[in-house]
Amino acid sequence: MRSELSSAKALQELRDMAPLNGAFLVTSASDIRYFLRFYSSGVVLLVPRKGRAVCFIDSMNRSLAKNKLKGSGVEVVSGNIPVPDIVAERVIEMNICELFLDEGKISAAFYRRIKKRLDRIKLRSVLCSRSVRDILMSMRAVKSASEISLLRFASGETVKIWRKVSRRIKPGMTEIEIARMVDVLVRRSGYENAFPTIAAAGINSAYPHAIPTDKKLGRKEHLVVDFGIRHKFYCSDLTRIWGECRMNGQIRDLCENVRDIQKEAIGYIGPGVSIKQTVQRVHELFIERGLGKFVMHGLGHGIGLDVHEGPFLRAASADNFEKGMVLTVEPGLYIEGKGGARIEDMVLVTSKGREVLTV
């Protein structure tokens, strides 16, 4: 996980963004892990401009939190009333005038309860024209050295698992059997799945987020497998195509184009390079090859504590690649009723360019 020093630094960075009498209320599990190196179900983190950060937790898990956060400078608070009520009481005690919430990561029930108790306090989701979600995503987008080390390790382990899987796949196996085989190898290797495994054979590969079925892999069909592991809370994400030699000519062309364009896309990545321009250039390559109508999703996304996190590789992005970002590059082409192709690798932005981690 992140070192204690880097976690304290991240907390201070968020604290400094708050107005003089303001505070952030962090409710996302991944965001809380980022700041505390700890999470338990129901935890809420208050980060005020003035005073100590406060971790609110139910009384059952209070001793666990105090043990994990010992020496962090973060106060642990629990009680015999619901957590939203405890949060409201502390916010009032601290004379906080503005409370900044991540509206996409807070339950409606929590929000309604806290709003009722804090009727004289301004609840906001935007600070200086930026949503709280964007602020938190931007902080997490550039990884620390310890985070990069964990992601590098997870990437390498995922590739090892795929090599074992690829040798065991045989025509006649169902998509469910193949996905289950991936999952078993993930567990036997000592990890958890980062997300539900995708195994899509032949015609079903036309669905980017296909759900494994009882469909059997035919002798003249290819297979798209998309899976990842979670190592010490950090995720990997890998997509590979099995059996390219077996597919029909049209689908083989899709695979070859995806492979070529992914290589070019990775080559564009470097510190200071516009994400928007990179995505636009990649889309132009597809259009030049007459394949634009078969593109169904973005080029990729950041990855870390969440499988999908900032930055997102979209044409609407206003961000540039920065040293320390770790992202996926996953161009895909899909023809309904025939099949599709997607290849995905994890890439680290370095001071001089980029490094592919999933090799």
C-alpha positions in Angstrom: 0.0 0.0 0.0 0.9 3.7 0.0 3.5 4.6 2.6 2.4 6.4 5.8 4.3 9.5 4.6 2.6 9.6 1.2 -0.8 9.1 2.8 -0.3 11.9 5.2 0.9 14.1 2.3 -2.3 13.2 0.3 -4.5 14.1 3.3 -2.7 17.4 3.7 -3.1 18.1 0.0 -6.9 17.6 0.3 -7.1 19.7 3.5 -5.4 22.6 1.8 -8.0 22.6 -1.0 -10.9 23.2 1.5 -12.1 26.8 2.2 -11.1 28.3 5.6 -14.3 27.0 7.4 -14.9 24.1 5.1 -14.3 20.3 5.0 -14.5 17.4 2.6 -16.6 14.3 3.5 -15.0 11.3 1.7 -17.4 8.3 1.3 -16.0 6.2 -1.5 -14.2 3.0 -0.2 -11.3 3.5 -2.7 -10.8 7.1 -1.8 -10.8 6.3 1.9 -8.2 3.5 1.3 -6.1 6.1 -0.7 -6.0 8.5 2.2 -5.9 6.1 5.2 -4.4 2.8 3.9 -7.4 1.3 5.6 -11.1 0.7 5.0 -14.0 -1.1 6.7 -17.6 -1.2 5.6 -19.4 1.9 6.5 -16.4 4.1 7.2 -16.7 7.8 6.4 -13.7 10.3 6.4 -14.0 14.0 7.3 -11.1 16.2 6.2 -11.4 19.7 7.5 -9.3 22.7 6.6 -8.7 23.2 10.3 -8.2 20.4 12.8 -7.5 16.7 12.6 -9.1 14.4 10.0 -11.8 12.2 11.5 -12.6 8.6 10.7 -16.2 7.7 11.6 -17.0 4.1 12.0 -19.5 1.8 13.8 -18.7 0.8 17.3 -18.2 -2.9 16.3 -15.2 -2.0 14.2 -13.8 0.9 16.3 -10.9 -1.1 17.8 -9.9 -2.4 14.3 -9.8 1.2 13.0 -7.8 2.5 16.0 -5.3 -0.3 15.6 -4.9 0.3 11.8 -4.7 4.1 12.1 -2.4 4.2 15.2 0.2 7.0 14.7 -1.6 8.4 11.6 -2.9 11.5 13.4 -6.4 10.6 12.3 -9.0 10.6 15.0 -11.4 7.6 15.2 -14.9 8.3 16.3 -17.9 5.9 16.8 -21.0 5.9 18.9 -24.4 4.3 19.6 -26.2 6.3 17.0 -26.1 6.0 13.2 -22.9 7.2 11.6 -24.6 10.1 9.6 -25.8 11.5 13.0 -22.3 11.3 14.5 -20.8 13.0 11.4 -23.4 15.8 11.7 -22.7 16.3 15.4 -18.9 16.6 14.8 -19.4 19.0 11.8 -21.5 21.3 14.0 -18.9 21.1 16.9 -16.1 22.1 14.5 -18.0 25.1 13.2 -17.8 23.9 9.6 -19.8 26.2 7.3 -19.4 24.3 4.0 -19.3 20.6 3.6 -18.1 19.2 0.2 -19.6 15.9 -0.8 -18.9 13.5 -3.6 -22.5 13.2 -4.8 -21.8 10.2 -7.0 -20.4 8.2 -4.1 -22.8 8.9 -1.2 -26.1 7.0 -0.7 -29.4 8.8 -0.9 -30.3 7.6 2.7 -27.0 9.0 4.1 -27.4 12.3 2.2 -31.0 12.8 3.3 -30.2 12.1 7.0 -27.2 14.4 7.1 -29.0 17.1 5.2 -31.8 17.1 7.7 -29.3 17.5 10.6 -27.2 20.1 8.9 -29.9 22.4 7.7 -27.9 25.5 8.4 -24.7 24.3 6.7 -24.0 24.5 3.0 -23.7 21.1 1.4 -21.8 21.4 -1.9 -20.5 19.0 -4.6 -18.5 21.6 -6.6 -15.4 23.6 -5.5 -14.0 26.3 -7.7 -15.9 25.0 -10.8 -14.6 21.4 -10.2 -16.7 18.6 -8.9 -15.5 16.8 -5.7 -15.3 13.6 -7.8 -12.9 15.3 -10.3 -10.7 16.6 -7.5 -10.4 13.2 -5.9 -9.8 11.5 -9.2 -7.1 14.0 -10.1 -5.3 13.3 -6.9 -5.3 9.6 -7.5 -4.4 9.7 -11.2 -0.6 10.1 -10.6 0.7 7.1 -8.7 3.3 7.1 -6.0 6.4 4.9 -6.3 4.8 2.3 -3.9 1.6 2.3 -5.9 3.5 1.8 -9.2 5.4 -1.1 -7.6 2.2 -2.8 -6.7 0.6 -2.2 -10.1 3.8 -3.5 -11.8 3.7 -6.7 -9.8 -0.1 -7.2 -10.4 0.5 -6.7 -14.1 3.2 -9.3 -14.2 1.2 -11.8 -12.2 -1.8 -11.4 -14.5 0.3 -12.1 -17.6 1.6 -15.3 -15.9 -2.0 -16.4 -15.2 -3.0 -15.7 -18.8 -0.1 -17.8 -20.1 -1.3 -20.8 -18.0 -4.9 -20.2 -19.2 -4.1 -19.9 -22.8 -2.4 -23.3 -22.8 -5.5 -25.0 -21.3 -8.2 -23.6 -23.5 -9.6 -26.1 -26.0 -12.5 -26.1 -28.5 -15.6 -27.6 -27.0 -15.2 -25.8 -23.7 -18.0 -23.4 -22.7 -17.5 -19.7 -22.0 -18.5 -20.4 -18.4 -15.9 -23.2 -18.1 -13.2 -21.0 -19.5 -14.1 -18.0 -17.2 -14.2 -20.4 -14.2 -10.8 -21.7 -15.1 -9.4 -18.2 -15.1 -11.0 -17.5 -11.7 -9.6 -20.7 -10.2 -6.1 -19.8 -11.4 -6.5 -16.3 -10.0 -7.4 -17.8 -6.6 -4.8 -20.5 -6.6 -2.2 -17.8 -7.3 -3.3 -16.1 -4.1 -5.4 -13.2 -5.5 -8.9 -12.0 -5.9 -10.6 -11.1 -9.1 -10.6 -7.3 -9.8 -13.9 -7.7 -11.7 -16.0 -10.5 -13.2 -14.1 -12.4 -15.9 -15.2 -12.1 -19.5 -14.9 -15.0 -21.8 -16.6 -14.5 -25.2 -16.4 -17.0 -28.0 -17.1 -16.3 -31.7 -20.2 -14.3 -32.3 -20.5 -13.4 -28.6 -17.2 -11.4 -28.8 -19.3 -8.7 -30.5 -20.4 -7.7 -27.0 -17.7 -5.6 -25.3 -18.9 -6.6 -21.8 -20.1 -10.1 -22.7 -21.4 -12.3 -19.9 -20.1 -15.9 -20.1 -22.7 -18.4 -21.3 -23.0 -22.1 -22.0 -21.9 -21.5 -25.6 -19.1 -23.8 -26.6 -16.0 -22.6 -28.3 -16.1 -23.8 -31.8 -13.1 -25.2 -33.7 -13.1 -22.3 -36.1 -13.9 -19.6 -33.5 -11.7 -17.2 -31.6 -12.1 -16.2 -27.9 -11.8 -12.8 -26.2 -10.8 -13.1 -22.5 -10.8 -10.0 -20.2 -9.8 -10.4 -16.6 -7.8 -8.8 -13.8 -6.5 -9.5 -10.3 -6.5 -7.4 -7.1 -3.2 -7.4 -5.2 -3.1 -5.5 -1.9 -6.1 -3.6 -3.1 -4.5 -2.5 -6.5 -6.0 -3.8 -9.7 -4.8 -5.2 -13.0 -6.8 -5.4 -16.3 -5.8 -7.5 -19.3 -7.6 -8.5 -22.5 -6.3 -11.1 -24.9 -7.5 -12.9 -28.0 -7.1 -16.7 -28.3 -7.3 -18.7 -31.5 -6.7 -16.0 -34.1 -5.6 -18.7 -36.6 -9.1 -20.2 -36.4 -11.3 -17.2 -37.2 -12.8 -16.1 -40.4 -11.1 -13.5 -42.6 -13.2 -10.5 -41.6 -12.7 -11.1 -37.9 -9.0 -11.8 -38.4 -8.7 -8.4 -40.1 -10.4 -6.8 -37.1 -7.8 -8.4 -34.8 -4.9 -7.3 -37.0 -6.1 -3.7 -37.2 -6.8 -3.6 -33.4 -3.2 -4.9 -32.8 -1.7 -2.4 -35.2 -3.6 0.6 -33.9 -3.1 -0.3 -30.2 0.7 -0.3 -30.9 0.4 3.1 -32.4 -1.8 4.4 -29.6 0.7 3.3 -27.0 3.5 5.0 -29.0 1.7 8.4 -28.7 1.7 8.3 -24.9 4.2 10.5 -23.0 4.3 13.2 -20.3 2.6 16.4 -21.5 0.8 14.8 -24.4 -2.8 15.7 -24.8 -5.2 12.8 -24.1 -7.8 14.4 -26.3 -5.5 14.7 -29.3 -4.3 11.1 -28.7 -7.8 9.7 -28.7 -8.8 11.8 -31.8 -5.7 10.6 -33.7 -6.5 6.9 -32.8 -10.1 7.3 -34.0 -8.8 8.9 -37.2 -6.7 5.8 -37.8 -9.8 3.6 -37.5 -11.8 5.9 -39.9 -8.9 5.9 -42.4 -9.2 2.1 -42.5 -12.9 2.2 -42.9 -13.5 0.8 -39.4 -14.9 3.8 -37.5 -18.4 2.5 -37.4 -17.2 -0.6 -35.5 -15.8 1.4 -32.5 -18.1 1.1 -29.4 -16.1 2.4 -26.5 -13.3 4.7 -25.3 -9.6 4.0 -25.8 -8.8 3.2 -22.1 -8.8 4.4 -18.5 -6.7 4.9 -15.5 -6.3 2.0 -13.1 -5.3 1.7 -9.5 -7.4 1.1 -6.4 -10.4 0.9 -8.9 -10.3 -0.9 -12.2 -11.8 2.2 -13.8 -10.5 5.5 -12.5 -9.1 8.7 -13.9 -7.9 9.7 -16.3 -10.3 8.4 -18.9 -9.0 8.3 -22.5 -11.9 10.1 -24.2 -12.1 12.8 -26.8 -13.7 15.1 -24.3 -10.7 14.9 -21.9 -9.0 18.2 -21.0 -6.1 16.4 -19.3 -2.6 15.6 -20.5 -0.6 12.4 -19.7 1.6 12.8 -16.7 4.6 10.9 -15.4 3.3 8.3 -12.9 -0.1 7.7 -14.5 -1.0 4.0 -15.0 -3.6 3.4 -17.7 -5.1 0.8 -19.9 -5.0 1.0 -23.7 -7.8 -1.1 -25.1 -9.0 -0.4 -28.7 -11.7 -2.6 -29.8 -13.8 -3.3 -32.9 -17.2 -5.1 -32.9 -19.5 -6.3 -35.7 -22.9 -7.2 -34.4 -23.9 -10.8 -35.4 -20.3 -11.7 -36.3 -17.9 -11.0 -33.6 -15.3 -8.6 -32.2 -11.7 -8.0 -31.2 -10.1 -6.1 -28.3 -6.6 -6.1 -26.9 -5.8 -4.4 -23.7 -2.5 -3.7 -21.9 -1.5 -1.6 -18.9 0.9 1.3 -19.5 2.9 3.4 -17.2 3.7 7.0 -18.2 7.4 7.6 -17.6 9.6 10.7 -17.8 10.7 9.9 -21.3 7.6 8.2 -22.7 5.9 5.0 -21.6 6.4 1.5 -20.4 4.1 -1.4 -21.1 3.6 -3.3 -17.8 1.6 -6.3 -19.2 4.4 -8.1 -21.1 
